[in-house]
Amino acid sequence: MKKFLLSFTLAAGIGFSTFAQETVVPSGPLDLETAVNIALENNLTLKRSELNQLSNEATLLQNQGQRYPNLTTGASSGYRWGRSINPVTNLFETARIGNINLSASSNLTLFAGNQINNSIKQSKVNLEAGLHNIEATKNDITLNIINLFINVVFNREQVNVAENQLSTTKDQLIRTTKLVDAGSLAFSDQLDIQAQNATNEVNLINAKNNYNIAKLNLAQALQIPYTPEFSVIEPEFEINESLMATETPKAIYMTALETMPEIKAAQANIESAEYGVKLAKAGYYPTLGVGANIFSNYVDQVYGTERPSFGTQIENNLSEAVSLSLNIPLFSRLSNKAGVQRARVQYRISEVAALEAENQLRNDIETAYNSALASQLTYEASTVQVTSLQESFRIAQQQFDLGAINSVDFQVAQNNLFNAQADLLNAKYTYIFRVKVLDFYLGNPINLN
């Protein structure tokens, strides 16, 4: 445990020294791992949690120090006028007496209802809970960054879809214009394609705006200055049949109970509250302590025909004392009873909080599993839909070029295809994120490769 505390102190000290440094800013496009590391480095909530952990460590250090005796020394100097006892002659005199007093004392608690040991144990448990809370904060940050990162990649692909749609419409407008000029199509067909082209230009503008907003949200979560040049590196990720977790929600939940830091923190809080009850009960026990003190003084008065030197007076006036003290609480005006009651209530609250954490974890896993399963089905259906509409659009394009269908039917086929492509992208990245959430609950490393 001592090695652990030393290591943590060094690590926390290093972390503390970096808090005043400038925010980490990337120099180029970010991959997911780099984005997560920057978020963990810059996140102020995490830094606040780490500082709170330093406070927990200081509390442990203070409680450990209660096992040792204290030692205080002091000195005073002054003058007295009027009738008082001359410390040299031990007689009453009416004179000005200058004096120097030296003292030292020490006290040690021998027994206090096991308060010291329980306070140390409680502090260690609180330190452990703090570490788990830090890990939980890191997990929340990581999941949030992954979601925002995926959203950037998704919106960038939406821009590509909108650009392809606009490019197709422009090509079709050129062909339509030529056919209208040749008299093969009515001028109204050209107007319809021109209107669709304008709509697609607006769609591209909106897609680019959404892409910039997605990048802005990610940059703000990383707590770095945003510039239009900010970008991410798209991960090489392929969806396959084995992507979906084979475990049941119950199996995932049982695994998560052993690994999730918020559950471990809740369990540590129960243990801490249990020590709190023991500490409160210690108020009923007597306390036993031992104390020692030493005292001497010097005065500027003449004794007989000469004035004893400073060293001689200090040696001659030296007094020592050792004492043993016992305090037995007979009636504390119900404060001890109230303290125990509050501690027991806190223990029950910590049990309820742990149960809430477990229920929330189970709810989150069940929701994530069903959402991932639904996303898988949506992605598979969207894939089939896009494949069918691609062929339908290819035929519609040929028919329109031959004059077999009008521009309205052609635009319907085109819009159906591009809307399906957009839905497929949404289904794809929603599916990826939700599956990665399940991996997270299984304790697997989170990546998109």
Secondary structure, DSSP 4 states (H G I P E B T S, - for coil): -HHHHHHHHHHHHHHHHHTTSPPP--SSPBPHHHHHHHHHHH-HHHHHHHHHHHHHHHHHHHHHHTTSPEEEEEEEEEEE-SEEE-TTT-SEEES-EEEEEEEEEEEEEEESTTHHHHHHHHHHHHHHHHHHHHHHHHHHHHHHHHHHHHHHHHHHHHHHHHHHHHHHHHHHHHHHHHHHHTTSS-HHHHHHHHHHHHHHHHHHHHHHHHHHHHHHHHHHHHT----TT--BPPP-----TT-S--S-HHHHHHHHHHH-HHHHHHHHHHHHHHHHHHHHHGGGS-EEEEEEEEEEEEE---BTTB---HHHHHHHT-EEEEEEEEE--S--TTHHHHHHHHHHHHHHHHHHHHHHHHHHHHHHHHHHHHHHHHHHHHHHHHHHHHHHHHHHHHHHHHHHHTTSS-HHHHHHHHHHHHHHHHHHHHHHHHHHHHHHHHHHHTTPPP---
